[in-house]
Amino acid sequence: MTRMDAGGGVSVVTTMPLDDKIASLVDHDVPSRLAAKDSGLWGEAARDEAEIRLGWLDTFEQSHALLPRLDSLKIRLREQGIDHVVLAGMGGSSLAPEVICRTLDVPLTVLDTTSPDTIRQALADRLESTVVVVSSKSGGTIETESLRRAYAQAFTDAGVKNVGDHFVIVTDSGSPLEQRGTAMKATVFCADPNVGGRYSALTAFGLVPAALAGVDVAALLDEAATFAGSLTNATPDNPAVALGAALTVEPTLSISDDGSGIIGLGDWAEQLIAESTGKDDTGVLPVVLESPVAPGVRTSGQVNAVVGGASTMTGDGSSVRLTPPDIAVHGPLGAQFLCWEAATAYAGYLLQINPFDQPNVAESKDNTNRILDSGAAIEKPSFVEEHIEARGTDANNLAQALAQLVEGLSGDDYLAVTAFLDPHSDEYVAQLRALLSRKLTVPVTFGWGPRYLHSTGQFHKGGRQTGRFLHITGVVEEDIEVPGRAYGFGELQAAQAQGDRESLSQKNRPLLHVHLTDRAAGIDQLINAVKELPVQ
């Protein structure tokens, strides 16, 4: 049986039985209560947090006030010869503008890494014609502040007279970043304080960098406004209800694109869903797939969602058959943002959790700060094999260590590959997700560090207690100092990696740490070892 729910330019097509879950939402008038910003929807314990986190429901209306100022700023920057936009942000501050610009084929350099190689290349790219959008809701994000310092020093060293002209700050009013931005005479945009970071796609965090890069962001707001009218409706005129119900059917949700033309929505939705639901030892684990036919698309205990087409071709190499996904979401990007946000809020209601807090995010951050202050601990390798040092295992070689890590995986277990490497020069390490999915019967995720700390990191600590981790770091040949700090970006990245390992260790999560003493050769060695694993 196929069900279609459509409204406001978005349609959700599903083959799953959702009647009971949808009835629970409709019978308790959840759509109308959410549209009315009822902060009591998620229980008394969540009321105070929800009270100040529901601005995303109509932020598309408030954001229209940004447009004239953005137009004027863009004209001024172009008159000054400043037309290269760099975004320094993490998580909710970077993922939405990245999706917007990639989808609309508008150039935007996104820096959501502490890898020295990527940062070095960015600092050398068209510096005098660069404007840096520094985005942080709290104003205290260590990666973002480090990048702000690096660019400020680079502009000064290049002889730029008015450094503040090359910075645009996006933050909450009263934050330390607002104060720094004002002091350096940068342009400052204060975002809506009643919208959490992962729900901020249609606020200044999503719109300022995209607009400066050249996107017509008014069209996105119009798409969201058209869709918003459906949010008060009961199903089938409210597709977000069907999507929210579908999110809670199984403990895992795979997301892929099937010809929608929207690029990277899965990465944005991953953060939204993982941070919103991954707590209280429960939640929905999002798995971003490379395509609708990627390995792992039919893992048991998993809802298979696609953005775009309602069916896709799958095969085992010798035969191909047409297999519909569990759920397909169609619609323009601005409407998609609002639909997935509402669906996640509905899912929080069904799961009986607060979808607006992130109680475990600070753990790795606190560990990182302590390590930077006191120095990294010396961790003796369990073994050294060619280009790899391994820790966290009693195995004698890489093959044994990998086999031990994945042995007995089943049921609600999952394997997370987390790589504190360079997302450009080390990009091919990401193929480990698909390679491991071909071997295992459980979900396999991949995340770049420290980016994933602002996304699935909350789920890893607060979600279901069934994760195992393949944690990858690599030697840094040439570091870049963080101006005004006693450490470099490579040291910061290493401290973030160690801080996350400590947090997971404190929760007794199985973790194999693989350190590459030669990055290229080490990645090849690791990939070859994974290829030799037996199929479970």
N, C-alpha and C positions, 0 to 999 in steps of 0.2 A: 504494500500500500504506500503510495506517495502522497505527501502532504505539502501544500504550498501556502505560505503565509506571506502576504505582500502589503506594503503600505509605504507611502512617502518616498517612492522611488527605489525601495529595497525589497527584494524577495528572498525568502528562505525556503529551500526545497529540501525535504527530509524523507527518509524511508524508515525512520525509527518510530516506535510507539511512544508518543509523548503525552498522551491524553491525561494521565494521572498527574504528571508534573505541571502541565499547563493548567489543569483544573485547580491545583493547589495555589497557583499564582492568581488565577482569575477569581476563584471563590473568596479569597482574602483581599480582593481589590488592590493587589500589589501594583499593577500598572498605573492606576489613578493616584495611589498614594505616593509612588515614586515621582510621578510628574508633578505632584504638589509638594515635593521635597519633604516628605514625612521622615524625619530623622529617627523615628521609633521602629522603622521596618525591621531592623536587624537586632532588636532587643535592647534592653535598658543599658547593658554594658557598653554597647556601641553608640548610644545616642549622642553623647557629647562630641565624639569624633565625627559622626555623620552630620551633625548640625553645621559643621564648618567645612564640609567636603562635598556638598551637592551643587555647587555653582556650575558644574559642567553641563547640567541639564539645560541651561539656557545661555551658556557662555557665548554661543554663536551670535546672540543679540548684543551682548556687551562688547564683543570684539570688533564690531563695526566701528566703534569709536577710535580704534587704532589706525584705521585705514588712511585718513588724511595725513596723520603724522608720519606714517610709514612712507607714503608717497613723497612727502616733502623731504624726508631724510634720504630716500633713494636718489632724488634729484640732486641734493647737495653733495652726496658722496660721488655721484657720477661727474659733477662739475669739478670736483677735486681730483678726478682721475682714479678714484677708488671703486673698483668694480669686481674684485675678487673676494668672495665671502667665505670666511672660515667660521665654523661653529665649534666652540669648545663647550661640551656639555656631556652629561652622562644620563643614561636611562631615559626617563620621561622628558628630559630636556633636549635629547638628541634624536630619539627614534622617530617621532612623528615628522619633524622637518626633513629627516632623511628619506622617509617614505614619500613624502609630498614631492620633493625635488627629483628623486629617482623616477617616480611615476610620470612626472611631467617633463622629464629630460632637461632639467635646469641644473647647471653646475653648482654644486655646494660641496666644499671640503669639510667633512665631519671628523673632528678629533674627539673620539671617546676611548682613548687608549693612553697608557703611560709608556708605551714602547719607544725607546729612544730613536730607533730607525725611522719610524713614521713621523715622529715629531721633528727630527732633523730635516727630513725632506720637506715637511710643511713650512718650516721656518725659512727655508731657502727658496720658496716658491712665490714669486711676484710680491715680495714683502711690501714695497712702497705703494702698491696698489691694493693692499689687503685691508679689509675691515674684519675684525674679530668679534663675533657675537659670543659673549661669555654668559652662559645660562646656568643658573643654579637656584632652585627655589629657596633652599635654606641659606644660600650664600656662603656655605662653609664646606662645600664638596672639595676634597683635597685634590682630586685630579684636575678639576676645573680651575681652582685657584693656582695650581702649579703651572698650568698652561697660560693663564693670564700673566703670570710673572715672566714666563719665558718670552712671550710675545712683547711685553712691555720693554724688557731688556733688549730684545732684538731690534725694536723700533728705535730705541735710544742709541744703540751701537751704530745703526745705519744713518744717524744724523737727522732723523725725523723731528721736526720742530715741535709740532703739536701732537704728542702721542695720543692724547685723549680722542682726537678726531678719528683714530683708527679703531676705536672700541665702541661697541654697543652692549650694554648690560641688560640682561633680563633676569629679574629676581623678584622676591616678595618685598613689599615695603618694610623698611626697618632692618633689613638683613645686613650683615657685614659687607656683602658684595655691593649693596646699594651705596653704602658709605664709601667704599673704595672707588666705585665708579664716579660718584660725585666729586671726590677728592681729585681724581685724575682728569676731571672735566670731560668725561665720556657721556654719550647719550644713554639715559637710563629709562627703561620701561619696567614699571612695576606691574606684575601680573595679578590676576584675581586671586586673593588669598584664600578664597573658599573653594579652590580646586586643587586636589592633590596632583602630584607630579605625573603619575601614570594616566590620569584622566585629562591632561592638559593640552591635548593635540590641537584644539581650536581656541586656545588662549594665546597670549603673547609668546609663550615658549615654542609653540608650533608655528605661529604665523610670522613673527619678526624675522627669523633667519630666512624663511621661505620667501617672504615678500622682498627682502633686500636682494636675494639671489635672482629674483625676476618672476616669481609666481604670482598669478592673479588670485590672491587668497580670498577675495570677495566671493569668487565662485564656490569655494569650499564652504564658506559660511552659508551661502544660499542653498547648497545641497543639504547641509545639516538642518537648516530651517525648514525645508520641505519635508524632511523625514520626521522632524520633531513632532509634527502634528499627529503622528501615529502612536506616540508613546502613551497617550491616555486611553487608547482603545484596548478592548479585550481581543484575544485572538479570534479570527485569523487576520485581522487588520493591523496587527502589531507584530511584525516579524521578529522584533527583539525578544518577545516572549518565547517564541519557538526556539530561537537560538540560545537563550538563557537556559531553557529546559534541557536542550540537547547537551549543553556543556556539563551537566551533572549526571548524565546517564552512566558514564564509565569514569574510572579514576584517571584516565589519560585522554588527551585530545591531540590528534595530529592535525597540522595546518599546512596546506600547500596552496599554490596558485595554479589555476587551470584556465589560463588564457584571459584573465580579467583585465590585463593591462596595468594593474596595480602592482608595483614592485616593492617587496619587503614588508607587506602588511603583517605577515606572520611573525616577524621579529618584534614589531610593535605590539601585536596581540599577545605574544609570549610574555612580555613584561607585565602587561595589564592583567592577564589571567593568573600568572604565577604569583605575583606579589599580592593580588587581591584575595586569592583563595588558598594559598599555600601556608597554612598556619593551623595551630591547634591539632597537629598531627593528622591533618586531612588536606583536602584540596584537589584541584585538577592540575595534573602535570601537562603543560603544553610541549609538544615536540614539533619543531619546525622542520618540515621535509623539503628536500631539494626540488621535488616535483611530485605530481600525483601518483607517479609510478615508482617512487623511490623505495628502497628497502625499508621495511618497517611500517609500510602503509597499512598492513593488515594484521598488526600485532593484536593479540587477544586483550580484552579489557580496555579497548581504545575506541573512541569515536573518531572517525575519519572525516575531517571537514575540508572543503575546498572553497577558495574564493574564486568565483567565476563559474565555469561549466558545471553542469549537473551530472556528468558522467565522464569516465576516462578509460583509457586502454591500459590493461595490465597483462602481464604474461610471465612465463617462466623461462623464456629463451627459445622455446620450441613452439609454443602456442600463445595466442593472444586472444583475450576475451574482453568484452565490454562489461565493466563493473561500475555501478553507480556508487558514489560516496555516501556516507551516512547523512551528510548535510552539505548543502551548497548555498553560499551567500552571494547574491548578485546586488550590485548597486554602485553608485559613484563614490569616490573616496571620502568626501566630506560626510556623507550619510553613513558610510561604513564605520567611520570613527565613532559616531554617536550611537550607532546600532550595537557595536561590540561593547561599548561602555555600559549601555543600559542592560545588555544581556549579562554582563559580568555582575552588575548590581543585583539582577534577578537571581543569578546563580548563588550569590552570597546569601540571599534570603532562603533559597532551597537547602543550602548546605548549613544554614544556621551559624554563619560566621560573619565577622565584620569585614566588608570588602575594602575598607579605607585605611586600615592601619597596616604596619609592617614591623611587627614586634621583634623580629630577629635580624633585621638589616644591620643594626649598629654593632653586632658582635664582631664581625670581621673588621669593621672600621676601627673599633676600639683596640683590637689586637694589632692592627697596622700601626696605629699611632704609638702604641707601647714599644713595638719593635723598632720604629724609627727613632724613638727617644733613647732606648737602651741598647740597641744593636741586635742584629739577627743572631739567633742561636746557631751553633755549629751542629749540623746534622750529619752524622757519619753514614755513608752509603751502606745499604744492605749488601749490594754487590756492584761491581763495575764491569760492563761488558761493551767493548768497542767504544761507541760514541755516547753511551748512556750510563748514567748513575741512577740506581733505583733505591728508593727508600719506602718503608712501610710494608715490608714483606720479609718472610723468612726463606724465600726462594733463592736459588743460586744463579739463576739466569732469567733473561727476559721472557722466554717462552713459558717457563714455570710460573713466573710472577703473574703474567696475564691470565694463564689458565686458572690460577688460584683466585684471582679477582672475579672472574665470571662464573666460577664453578657453582652450580646449584641455583642459578638465577631462575626465578619462576614467579608466577602469580602477579602480585602488585609490585614486585621489584623493578628497579630501573637502573640503568647505567648512565652516568653523566661524564662526558669528556670535557674537561676544563683546561684551556690552553692559555697560559700567560706568555704568549709569544707575539710576534709581529703579524697583524692581520693582513699585511700586504706581502712582504717577502716570505713569510711562512704560511701563506694562505692554503697551500695544499695539504696541510695537516688536518684540515676540516674534513677531508675524505674519510677520516677514521669513523665518523658517525655512520655512514652508509656501509662501510666495510664490516663494522661490528654488528650492525643490524642484520647483515646477511648470515651472521654466525649465531645470533641469539634470538630467543623467543620473547624478549622483554623490550620495552622502549629504550632507545638510546638517544640522548641529547648531546648537543655540542654547544659550547659557549666560549667566547674569547674573554680572557681576563684582562683588566678588571671589569669590562663591560657587563659580564653576566652577574657580577655582584649586585648590580642595580636592576636585575631582571629576575632570573631564576634563583639567585642567591637566597632570597627569602624562602622559597619553596624548599631548597636543600636543607635548611636548618629547621624551618617550622612546619613543613608539609609532612606527608606520610614518611614514616621512619624506615624506608625500604631502599634508599639510594646507595649505590656504590659508585666510587669515583676514580677515574683515571685522570690524574692531575699532571700537567706537562709544563715544565719551565725550561729555559734555555740560557746558555752563557751569553753575557752582554759584552761584546768586543770593545765598544766605545760608548761611554755614557755621556749624558748631557746634564749639567748641573741645573738644579732648580734655583733660580736667583733668590737670594735671601734665606735659603734653607741649607742645612748641613748635609743634604743628600742630593743625589741625582735622580733622574727619572727611572733609570734601571734599578737603582736601590729601592725606589718607591714601589716599582712593580714587584720586585722580589719580596718586599715587606708585605704587600697586599696578598701575594700568593701564600706566604707563610702564615699570615694572619687568618686566611680562610682555611688553610689546612688545620690550624690549631682549633678553630671553631668546630670544624667537622669532627676532629679527633675527640673533642670534649663531649660530643654526642655519640661517640662510638660508631661513626660511619666508616665502613671499610674503604680505605683509600690507598691507591698505589701512586707514589710520586715518581715520575720519570723526569730526570734532568738531562738535557741534551748538551753535551760538552762540545759538539759540533752540530749546529742546528740542521743544516741541510742533510748531512749524513745520518744524523740521529733520527730525523723524521722518516727517512727512507728505511732505516733499520726498524723503527717502530711499526711502520706500515707493513713491511714484509713479515714481521712477527705476527701481526694481527691476521694477515692472510693465511698463516699456517695454523691458526686455531681451528679445532674441530667444530663442526656445526652441532649446536645443541638440539 
